[in-house]
């Protein structure tokens, strides 16, 4: 199973996409820097997306990865970063 993430930075950058192994639907709608959301979920998302220096460690795609989403066990979620 894989999870496709629609990565939203609230208009600061174009929407991007990346793929995670496993079911990560519990992170759907989580935005890093959102004071109203669970900090543990934000930290989990941060650890998956960024290294200790703040660099993106996920391979980001500019186009939606259609081949992956065609698999019947693929999930799709939206997450992001609030500036």
KOLGU-874769 format. One record per residue (C-alpha): y, x, z; residue in one letter. Coordinates in Angstrom, 1 decimal. Layout:
BEGIN
REC   north    east      up  aa
REC       Y       X       Z   a
...
***
This chain:
BEGIN
REC   north    east      up  aa
REC     0.0     0.0     0.0   x
REC     3.6     1.1    -0.8   x
REC     7.0    -0.2     0.1   x
REC     9.9     0.1    -2.4   x
REC    13.2     0.4    -0.6   x
REC    16.4    -0.9    -2.2   x
REC    18.9     1.6    -0.7   x
REC    22.4     0.1    -0.2   x
REC    25.4     2.0     0.9   x
REC    27.8    -0.9     0.9   x
REC    29.7     0.0    -2.2   x
REC    30.2     3.6    -1.3   x
REC    27.5     4.7    -3.9   x
REC    25.4     2.9    -6.5   x
REC    22.3     1.2    -5.2   x
REC    19.3     3.5    -5.4   x
REC    15.6     3.1    -4.8   x
REC    12.8     5.0    -3.2   x
REC     9.1     4.5    -2.3   x
REC     7.5     4.8     1.1   x
REC     3.7     4.9     1.8   x
REC     2.5     2.0     3.8   x
REC     3.9    -1.3     4.9   x
REC     7.5    -0.8     6.1   x
REC     8.6    -4.4     6.0   x
REC     9.7    -4.2     9.7   x
REC    12.6    -2.2     8.4   x
REC    13.9    -4.9     6.0   x
REC    17.6    -5.4     6.5   x
REC    18.1    -2.4     8.8   x
REC    21.3    -0.5     8.2   x
REC    22.0     2.8     9.8   x
REC    25.3     2.7    11.9   x
REC    25.0    -1.0    12.5   x
REC    25.9    -1.5    16.2   x
REC    24.2    -5.0    16.2   x
REC    20.7    -3.7    15.2   x
REC    17.9    -2.1    17.1   x
REC    18.7     1.6    17.5   x
REC    15.0     2.5    17.4   x
REC    14.6     1.0    14.0   x
REC    17.7     2.8    12.8   x
REC    16.3     6.0    14.1   x
REC    13.0     5.4    12.4   x
REC    14.7     4.8     9.1   x
REC    17.0     7.8     9.5   x
REC    14.0    10.1    10.1   x
REC    12.3     8.8     6.9   x
REC    15.4     9.2     4.7   x
REC    17.3    12.2     6.1   x
REC    16.5    15.7     7.3   x
REC    18.2    17.3    10.4   x
REC    21.2    18.4     8.3   x
REC    21.8    14.9     6.9   x
REC    20.3    15.7     3.4   x
REC    18.3    13.0     1.7   x
REC    14.6    13.9     1.8   x
REC    13.4    10.9    -0.3   x
REC    13.1    11.1    -4.0   x
REC    15.8     8.6    -5.1   x
REC    15.6     6.6    -8.3   x
REC    18.5     5.1   -10.2   x
REC    16.4     2.5   -11.8   x
REC    14.0     0.1   -10.1   x
REC    10.5     1.6   -10.1   x
REC     8.8    -1.2   -12.1   x
REC     5.4     0.5   -12.4   x
REC     5.0     0.6    -8.6   x
REC     6.1    -2.9    -8.0   x
REC     3.5    -4.3   -10.4   x
REC     0.8    -3.4    -7.9   x
REC    -0.3    -6.5    -6.0   x
REC     0.0    -4.7    -2.6   x
REC     3.5    -3.4    -3.0   x
REC     6.3    -4.7    -0.7   x
REC    10.0    -4.6    -1.4   x
REC    12.7    -4.3     1.2   x
REC    16.5    -3.7     1.5   x
REC    17.9    -1.1     3.9   x
REC    20.9     1.1     3.9   x
REC    23.7     3.0     5.5   x
REC    27.0     1.6     6.8   x
REC    29.9     4.0     6.2   x
***
